[in-house]
Amino acid sequence: MQPVDAERRLQAWLEEATGRRDIAPGPVLAGGNSNVTRLIESREGRLVLRHPPVNVISDKAAAGIEREYRVISALTGLAPVPKAVAWCGDPAIIGQPFAVTEWVEGVALTEHLPAGWPDTDETVNRLGLAMVEGIGRVHAVDWRTILPPDFARPEGFVQRQVERWLKVRAADRVRDLPLMEEIGAWLLANQPARGKESVIHCDYHLDNCLVAPDRPELRLILDWEMATLGDPLVDLGLCLFFWQRDPEAERGFPFVQGLTNRPGALPARALAEHWSAVTGFDHDHIDYYIVFAAWRLAAIVEGAWVLHAGGKVDTAYSRGLERDVPALLREAAAILEQGKVR
């Protein structure tokens, strides 16, 4: 497929599907490891196009993009998500399915606050409260009113995840990670009673948010390709795991939500209480879900280390997993030993 032909097909399809004129595909935007995010210019304003990576086309990758589009379409107007514009399931247009959403001006944050912002605990705390409030608005939506019954199976999500990743890691083990098995066994033996069920993002932290360019205000929650149904504490647990981490610990993925790791930040318990105020749900078992979040992340990304160890992948990211995965597991074990939210 010639790039010029694909560009022309894309322009024609977008003009027909969106009703916009003077369509001009723009550059690929930074951010997002799983899918490509591309700017689209038009006379009526900017759009965003999302599709799987060109060289990693698979039914699973395409399904992730479609799932993302279904979820944000359902949540539009109810929670801070990109506004859905159009879906194309025909790979003949650009080589893979893609989704189109409206553009929103904002910035994504990782380790540093934007230039010109007050570098204060108050700024970081406002971001933290906005982060949990935003996902709380998602969790508060009754999924039965916006999604079909067959979208996903909400019950038993955590158990299925633990059992799945224990099997995967046992099948392709390339190094000894005793904490993987030990913490996984603990998670299965200590599951809380079935709680609330909602739409969950499954990779929620500040880095997957878009905030206003000039103030700590949440604009959008991004990257919904892993969304499913389950206990909303799954999402809260991950963003609280990355919140104000132990400065003395060797941290896995230290850059993720790194700007929140400061002594004057609110305790994670305060963010959990704010989330409960937004949703009306309790967070009694949040310590369990923080441990689950760290363990699940380690179990998933260990797959990239397996590829690296087998000589199939060699990137800075994959090389870093030599230390990141064991570090994540040690952090999870330390939180488990404390037995409470920090």
C-alpha positions, 0 to 999 in steps of 0.5 A, a space after each residue: 500500500 503506497 503512503 500517498 494512496 493511503 493519505 488520499 483514501 484517509 482524507 476522502 473517508 474523513 470528509 465523508 464520515 465527519 462532514 469536515 472540509 480541507 482535511 490534512 493529516 498531521 504529525 504523530 503525537 507523542 505519548 502512548 506505547 500501544 497505539 499510534 495517535 495522530 493529529 488531523 487538521 480540518 477547516 472546522 478544527 482539529 481531530 485526533 486519529 488513533 490506530 494500532 502500530 503499523 508493524 504490529 497488526 493483529 486482531 487483538 490490537 484492532 480489538 483494543 482500538 475498537 473497545 476504546 472507541 466503544 467505551 468513550 462513545 458510551 461515556 461521552 458527556 458523562 465523564 472526562 473522555 475524548 468525544 467520539 467522532 467516527 469509527 472505521 473498521 475497514 483496514 483497506 483505508 490506511 491498513 488498519 482500523 482506526 478511531 477519530 475523536 475531537 481534539 482537546 488542548 492540554 498537556 500530559 505530565 510525567 516527572 515534571 510540572 509544566 514550565 511556569 506552573 507553581 512548583 508547590 505541594 498545593 499544585 501537585 495535590 490539586 492534580 491528585 484530587 483532580 485525577 481521582 475525581 476524574 476516574 471517580 466520575 467514570 466509576 459512578 456511571 452505571 455501566 448497564 445504562 450505557 453498554 450492552 450486557 455482553 461488553 465484558 464480564 464484571 464479576 471475578 476480574 481480579 481472580 481471572 487476572 491473577 490466575 491468567 498471569 501466574 500461568 503465563 509467567 510460569 509458562 515462559 519463565 526466564 528468571 527466578 522471581 519468587 515474589 511473583 508466585 508468592 504475592 500472586 498466591 496471597 492475592 488469590 487467598 485474600 480476595 475481598 468480597 465482591 464489591 461495586 462494579 463499573 467501567 474500569 480503565 485498567 491502566 489509570 495514572 496521571 500520565 494517562 491524563 490530559 490536563 489544562 496547559 495553564 492550571 492543574 485541571 483535568 481535561 481528559 482521561 486517555 488510552 482506553 484500549 484496556 477498558 473493561 468491567 470490574 471493581 473500580 478499586 482496580 483503577 484507584 489502586 494503580 494511581 495510588 500505588 504511584 502516588 508518593 512512593 517510598 523515596 528510599 526504595 528502588 522504584 520500578 518505573 520511577 518516571 510514571 506519575 513521578 511528579 507526585 513523589 514529594 514529601 508534602 503531597 497528600 497521603 494516599 488515604 486522603 485521595 481515596 477518601 476524595 474518590 469515595 466522596 465522588 462515587 459514593 463507594 467505600 474504599 475499605 480494601 484499597 490496600 489489597 488493590 494497591 498490591 494487586 496493581 503493582 503485582 499485575 503491572 510487574 506480571 504483564 511487563 515481564 513479558 517484554 523482558 522475556 522477549 528481550 531475553 530471547 533476543 527478539 526485542 532490544 530497546 531501552 524500555 525492555 533493557 530497563 525491565 531487568 530491574 523494573 520488574 523485580 523492583 515493582 514486586 519488592 514495592 508490592 511486598 513492602 506495601 503488603 507487609 505494612 498492611 495499610 494505605 500509606 
